[in-house]
Amino acid sequence: MAYEFERTQRIAVLGGGPGGYEAALAGAQLGAEVTLIERAGVGGAAVLTDVVPSKSLIATAEASNAVKEAADLGVQFFAKGDSEKAVKPNVAINLAAVNKRLLGLAAQQSEDMRSNLIEAGVHLVQGEGRLDGPNAVIVSTAKGGTDFDRIEADTLVISVGASPRVLPTAVPDGERILTWTQLYHLQVVPEHLIVVGSGVTGAEFASAYRALGAKVTLISSRDQVLPGEDVDAASVIEKVFKRNGMKVMNKSRAESVVRDGDSVVATLTDGREVRGSHCLMAVGSVPNTLDLGLEDAGVQLSEGGHIRVNRVARTSMPNIYAAGDCTTFLPLASVASMQGRTAVFHAMGDVVNPPELRNVTSNIFTQPEIATVGWTEKEIEEGVVPGVVYKLPLASNPRAKMMGIRDGFVKLFASSGSGAIIGGVIVAPKASELIFPLALAIEHRLTVDQFAEAFPVYPSLSGSLTDAARAMHVVR
């Protein structure tokens, strides 16, 4: 008697960033034969040159600030041999050691992820990949592209990420004019860092390098920094930037940046010049979708080159999915991970709960941080959704007083009728750790009264959340 066995589903994942990594793990978990192709290292840019190293650098900057501000809490430093004379700490930053550490952390995280994939049974291929029609990937496995592998698959997941946008009038040289992927090779803190671009990336690095001791000039083409964020939150960050000695040039657009010996010169569109020792170009990113054979395979792209996907990460081709910064979804590592899992679950017929992007938390790692979730105050003001807003300054919180926190707030948005929490903004140290309760409240449609019934620790910064919710009590 002959038996017929159903062939194991084959999944090929192009790109090993957060989206590709999670897609590969999900496929292996569901019993698929998974091959992951990655050119640099597992974790992709998010782990090797973006999220992990940048947030490690920011953690060092936060530690530096904590030492500098310790005197406000009554902590005194004394000159050696003279216990009667308190001195203000002069914090020195060994940037070479800092960068060595953070690149080591990134490499270790990449290796841990690689080990997880191997343990799960994922086949790893290092090389440059491109689609060969809708059911195969051709991989150049040797430097110079002399050896090729052709990997056939039933399902393809594209997770190739994005790269820093480069302006033809400000081409990075990796030494003085830099993208955010090139900062980690600096040996000393820049004497004067010019940051072009006041979006999330520009604001984060401007904040970090100012804390590390660099003179910083932030060139912003808009009315204020972080133009796409909550207006009140952006206002707090800009105020802190200026108070800390940063020069913020609003309504200023850089036309060109050129190197002049051991310095750089940024020329603005109005003719003004800004001279510094280094320049960070933070003017956005572009998806790594060029020359991947996507359009030949029938995959639709946006005008900017992003892969068009629906809520289950499916492209215009039924068997091809995409995840991460190369898609038209939110460019966040958490979203990429969710897309990767959702794509594979959908492709293999498992239960899928399409992510609601409005419920995704996001965070800006300035000092203080800005965390957001749900509907925005602007959308409420414009009548897109009916809601009420309550803002509570963080300075009124007892724990904030103890910690010497002067800046920040908690802002809640609730539905006008039901009192259900529909959004929120937190500006505070470690706002990234405080936003999660609001995300849960939104996901599970809790009202402000239900939220206020929870018991926060006293004293705690999280107590501001329940305080704000109590202030929004719905009279029945």
Disulfide bonds with the S-S distance in Angstrom:
none
